[in-house]
Amino acid sequence: MKLLTLLYTLFISWFMGAQTHEIPKYKPSNIDLHNQIIKMDAAYFIAYNKCDIKKQSDILSEKIEFFHDKGGLSTSKKEILESIKKNICNKVTRTLIEGSIEVYPIKDYGAIEIGYHKFFNKKEPNAKSAPSKFVAVWKKENNKWIMTKVISLH
């Protein structure tokens, strides 16, 4: 019975390993677009960390859709910014996990950004922050990048 269990475990491990090898390592298909989106991500979250509501407002679409796995869907730009001002400003900072961003072009629209980041609560400086995944949909409108959708997964 132990031999059968061992063989089963080895087979499952081999099978699962074979599947993960099928997933190609990310490589930007358009390095210029990749760099533009990284720059926009940085601009937004510098404003977020410094509580620059005006700059955040300039980057968020008037038709923003913010999907939060714990908070649900928010579609009011005004309410999102008010919530950031009330709950985030001078309380929470965001740090990008370096090298985690993937950017995919969306024809005649813009790009999708996928990555990992951490949030730190200033009231709990010793608390561990686990990386969480995010997705941002960026639209290029009148030669300006705006975020139209955000998915935040913790």
Secondary structure as UniProt FT lines:
FT   HELIX           2..20
FT   TURN            21..22
FT   HELIX           31..50
FT   HELIX           53..59
FT   STRAND          60..68
FT   TURN            69..71
FT   STRAND          72..74
FT   HELIX           77..87
FT   TURN            88..91
FT   STRAND          92..96
FT   TURN            98..99
FT   STRAND          102..106
FT   TURN            107..109
FT   STRAND          110..121
FT   TURN            122..123
FT   TURN            125..126
FT   STRAND          132..141
FT   TURN            142..143
FT   STRAND          144..153
//
